[in-house]
Amino acid sequence: MLFCILMFSIPVCNYFILFFPCRVNCSFYFKIGACRHGDRCSRLHNKPTFSQTIALLNIYRNPQNSSQSADGLRCAVSDVEMQEHYDEFFEEVFTEMEEKYGEVEEMNVCDNLGDHLVGNVYVKFRREEDAEKAVIDLNNRWFNGQPIHAELSPVTDFREACCRQYEMGECTRGGFCNFMHLKPISRELRRELYGRRRKKHRSRSRSRERRSRSRDRGRGGGGGGGGGRERDRRRSRDRERSGRF
């Protein structure tokens, strides 16, 4: 009887393996929050229900990639003009995120050309609640005449998501690389945006220190001069050590 059960269990097991294969997670989606296969990918794209990071899809338009003349020839946009245009865009979005939703830890913009990454902006907030609030609100807003598509992203470590060869100027795949080509902002703007945040932190910590000192003074001054009693005790101990009473 046992032999019969084993005989019939083998084809049943094979049936389930054949028709219900186990799908694994898509490593590209997990690392960069996007996959070139999109919904056609044979692997799972598990969208997070909570995250510090949001993705604004295809929101940045690089004028060097999109500017064309009437006869189809690409218009020349200098690198200086390009950097100024990008810095203005970055500052506008970064400031909007902080003022409306919460403190931004990190913001990155993709300079890739692939449809799944082109113009994607990733904003990592300090708090997950701020990211959730931003996604809900931004999906009802427009930017540069286009509706914004925002979603929570699984990306939390951009060192794993970015292309290291691109950072060293050695990526052979160009703009169609499947890893992020993160476009840098100018040093001046970086100091301004992230330096402003450090000043806020220092201001908050100083404020907390002042409140703490104020509370300590309040405790010491209340109840008939606690600070004076402490000084009297120290003087008494000093007299005892020196033999004086």
Disulfide bonds with the S-S distance in Angstrom:
none
